[in-house]
Amino acid sequence: MGALLTLPLLELTVGLPLAATLLAIVSGRFSSGLVLGIGPAMLALAVLLCLAVGSHGPLEVAVGGWAVPLGIALGADGLSAVFVMTGAIIMPAVALFARRAFGSDPAETTQSFTFWPLFFAMWAALNAIFVGRDLFNFYVALELLTLTAVAMVAYGGTAAALRYMIFALMGSLAYMTGVALLYASAATLDIGLLSEAIEPDRAVVLAGGLMTAGLLAKTALFPLHAWLPPAHGNAPAPASALLSALVVKASFFIIVRIWFHVMPDAQSPWLVQTLGLLGACAVIYGSLLAIRQGRLKLVIAYSTVAQIGYLFFIFPLADGSAFALPWAAGAWTGGIFHALSHAFAKAALFLAAGLIIEALGHDRIADMKGIARALPMTMAAFGLAALSIMGLPPSGGFMAKYLMLTSALAGGQIFYALVMIAGGLLAVIYLFRPLNAAFAGSHVPEIAPVPKARQTIPLALALIATIIGLASSIPYQFLQIGLPEVLEGGTE
Amino acid sequence: MTAAFVFDAMLCLLLVGTAVSAVAGRDLFASIAFFVTYGILIGLAWLRLGAVDVALAEAAIGAGLTGVLLIGAWSMLQRRCGDGGNDPAMPVLPKLAAAAVSVTVTGMLALAVLALPVGAPGLVPLVTENLSESGVGNPVTAVLLNFRAYDTLMESIVLLIALVAVWALTPKELWGGVPGLRQHARPDGVLATFGRLLPPLGLVVAVYVVWAGSEMPGGAFQAGTILAAVWLLVVMAGIAEEPRMSSRLLRLALVVGPAVFLGVGLVGAAFGSFLGLPVDFAKALILAIEFALTFSIAVTLALLVAGTPREGT
């Protein structure tokens, strides 16, 4: 196993998709086929990375041989490896799905040319964040990620894209200002060195606040969510899947890095309760709006607004003032579980919705009666993924909510337990509507044919969302590798 | 009160004044003019702070190219909306809210900045200490192309992806056409004369700026902007046309810089360290990367300004 450490695994998780980005620009019509080679290679890299982290613990390399603080380090703990793996499964799955829309025309079109460089650059940016150890490098990766995401949203409409871009750029500016303040205080941008160097003084707390506010705009936490439903609801299905499953998680990932790795001491009761309350508002508000939507993709998009809310429960539940409490690590792991299972389930939902649109030509819930009889495999995927979003056993969503709920009850935080239960009930209501319509009546509606092979993609993703719940001990153990030091007291 | 102090004080006043004018003005074109002026003044401020590289980049990109883009956007608004896109009806409440947020953040930033340690050297000593092993004498270039080359590699791809994102807005029926608007310059006019006179000079200056970048302020981004400006002038003077966006050669030109950069990085990975430059070859490799990057940056920036294809090509 020692040979694994001599491979440039971390570097290649970013370098390979960057190379694919450049290839996609020059290879014209063949760019939609690139993923057939790059996808398996990235999956192999992710497996090797998980093996290396699993057997040797957290990894770290200095890019260019320059040690921090002069150079930039890349690193992977259990958290990094799990997210890289999630990307390595979802990205190729979505790419295979997208080849029909963005790769089947004989002549080059706007979308068939631009989608693939955007896709691979998005992958590189995501991995750069997952294995990043440097706050400025996060900024560069966020810029790359934002540009690719905005361009994909623009396929569905420039107004939604423009709104998204304004939110995201304001977010970048706030984040960058915070990074500059931290560098001025501590003369380093490296996560590890910063965590040792900084004291929670005025500049550091303001820096943390600015960075978090900026990242919240990109993660679309209530009340900064207004850009998300039109952006995710109107983009082409593969783009929506990537945006909801992975892109909003990347900025959340950086928030976790900042508050649990860089400056855990600066977590004040005010901060954790604010983030928790915003999360609670997101769960309730997003769910209520999801119930009112008439279009399937908008239901799923508002569901993302709601589900993002749960992620921020890790702050009050892992309670910054009492990290060593036994349930803190459970709450943190539950939040990460939620991010992962939501990624798979939401990608499956959006792709299933994409197939329904291909079959019917629209996604009006009222007019899709009986679609389950015409597309049984797709509706099975939709139903399975819906179970995970609702948080019903045996799905990954259930495990996540179970972990968070037990932490909330153990910590006496009844409020968050109630919000979680209410959010689960509301999710049942907003997801039952499309399911009910799909099974209504007894006739088989006439549809445009949808190949079986493409229907297996959302089904596979939905199955993974379920398997995360059934085999939860593997990712659970894995996430404990390189757990933030502040949480270690809680694992005993 | 020394002359330098008076100069700095005036510069600061002008900075705040132009910034307020750019934000508060009702006339969109005047706001753009103030914004460009502000960019040049910020460039001067960087010069006063001793950051010549930042000053160059700010003047070239912050004031120059951004100004061109804003004026382009303004003239498009003018054609589509008639009144230049001025929007006198913005409600008062959002304005006040935005102002309140800005003032609060500025105030808090000021307090935080004042609390920072004064005269902290940051990473400067460490950069100076390792400069001799970086292959270049300009510390900024050493940071950008060696110590933190990973950031710069990703930034070069950010620029490229920005162009792909602009191209993603191309209406379906125009894909593959000639980007930008058709230029009408009188063949014997001032623009046409400049279009023939300035490019050779600009070319020499650009090559010098990249070459000098290894020892003095300069480098790929600044030189790329100069080259892009030269090309824009040639196009505006009607001497040459933008290439079709379907051109294979154009696409190679776009990726050659990042490709050389990434290639050097990956070869380094095979020999021990991703983006690691052996001391003996560092200068040659950095120059190779910089020249290739300059070319690609110039093409990318020029096409970013041109935008999506015109109709009827």
Contacts between the chains, C-beta under 8 A, distances in Angstrom:
chain1	res1	chain2	res2	distance
A	8	B	269	4.3
A	8	B	274	5.4
A	11	B	265	7.8
A	11	B	269	5.4
A	11	B	274	3.7
A	12	B	269	7.4
A	15	B	262	6.7
A	15	B	265	6.5
A	15	B	266	5.8
A	15	B	269	7.1
A	15	B	274	6.7
A	18	B	153	7.5
A	18	B	154	7.8
A	18	B	157	6.0
A	18	B	258	7.8
A	18	B	262	5.7
A	19	B	262	6.0
A	19	B	266	7.3
A	21	B	157	6.4
A	21	B	160	7.7
A	21	B	161	7.4
A	22	B	160	8.0
A	22	B	255	4.5
A	22	B	258	5.9
A	22	B	259	5.2
A	22	B	262	6.9
A	25	B	160	7.4
A	25	B	164	7.3
A	25	B	251	5.4
A	25	B	254	6.3
A	25	B	255	5.3
A	26	B	248	7.5
A	26	B	251	5.0
A	26	B	252	6.0
A	26	B	255	5.8
A	28	B	248	7.5
A	61	B	274	7.7
A	62	B	273	7.6
A	63	B	149	7.4
A	63	B	150	4.5
A	63	B	273	7.6
A	63	B	274	5.7
A	63	B	275	5.4
A	64	B	146	6.6
A	64	B	147	7.1
A	64	B	149	5.8
A	64	B	150	7.0
A	64	B	268	7.3
A	64	B	273	5.9
A	64	B	274	7.0
A	64	B	275	4.2
A	64	B	276	4.7
A	64	B	277	6.9
A	65	B	272	7.5
A	65	B	273	4.2
A	65	B	276	4.4
A	66	B	130	7.5
A	66	B	146	7.4
A	66	B	147	5.0
A	69	B	123	6.0
A	69	B	126	6.9
A	70	B	123	6.4
A	70	B	126	4.9
A	70	B	127	6.8
A	70	B	130	6.2
A	70	B	147	5.2
A	71	B	147	5.4
A	71	B	148	6.8
A	72	B	148	5.7
A	72	B	150	5.0
A	72	B	151	6.7
A	108	B	175	6.9
A	108	B	176	6.7
A	108	B	246	6.8
A	109	B	172	6.3
A	109	B	175	5.6
A	110	B	167	7.2
A	110	B	168	6.5
A	110	B	170	4.6
A	110	B	171	7.5
A	110	B	172	5.7
A	110	B	175	4.7
A	111	B	168	7.4
A	113	B	167	7.3
A	113	B	175	7.4
A	114	B	164	5.3
A	114	B	165	7.7
A	114	B	167	5.6
A	114	B	168	4.1
A	117	B	160	7.8
A	117	B	161	6.7
A	117	B	164	4.9
A	118	B	161	6.8
A	118	B	164	6.1
A	118	B	165	7.2
A	118	B	168	7.1
A	121	B	157	6.3
A	121	B	161	4.9
A	121	B	164	7.8
A	124	B	154	7.9
A	124	B	157	7.4
A	125	B	154	8.0
A	128	B	154	6.7
A	136	B	148	8.0
A	136	B	151	6.5
A	137	B	150	6.7
A	137	B	151	5.8
A	137	B	154	7.4
A	140	B	151	5.3
A	140	B	154	4.6
A	140	B	155	5.8
A	140	B	158	6.7
A	141	B	154	6.5
A	143	B	158	5.3
A	144	B	154	6.2
A	144	B	157	6.4
A	144	B	158	5.0
A	144	B	161	6.2
A	147	B	158	6.5
A	147	B	161	5.0
A	147	B	162	5.7
A	147	B	165	5.2
A	148	B	161	6.1
A	148	B	165	7.4
A	150	B	165	6.5
A	151	B	161	7.7
A	151	B	164	6.8
A	151	B	165	3.6
A	151	B	168	4.4
A	152	B	168	7.9
A	154	B	165	7.4
A	154	B	168	5.7
A	154	B	169	5.9
A	155	B	168	6.9
A	158	B	169	6.7
A	177	B	109	7.1
A	181	B	109	7.8
A	181	B	112	6.0
A	181	B	113	7.7
A	181	B	116	7.8
A	183	B	122	7.1
A	184	B	113	7.6
A	184	B	116	5.1
A	184	B	120	7.3
A	184	B	122	7.7
A	185	B	116	6.2
A	185	B	117	7.7
A	187	B	120	6.4
A	187	B	121	7.6
A	187	B	122	4.7
A	187	B	123	5.8
A	188	B	123	7.5
A	201	B	115	7.0
A	202	B	111	6.6
A	202	B	112	5.5
A	202	B	115	5.1
A	203	B	112	4.2
A	203	B	113	7.6
A	203	B	115	5.6
A	203	B	116	5.8
A	206	B	108	5.6
A	206	B	109	7.2
A	206	B	111	8.0
A	206	B	112	4.6
A	207	B	112	7.6
A	210	B	105	7.7
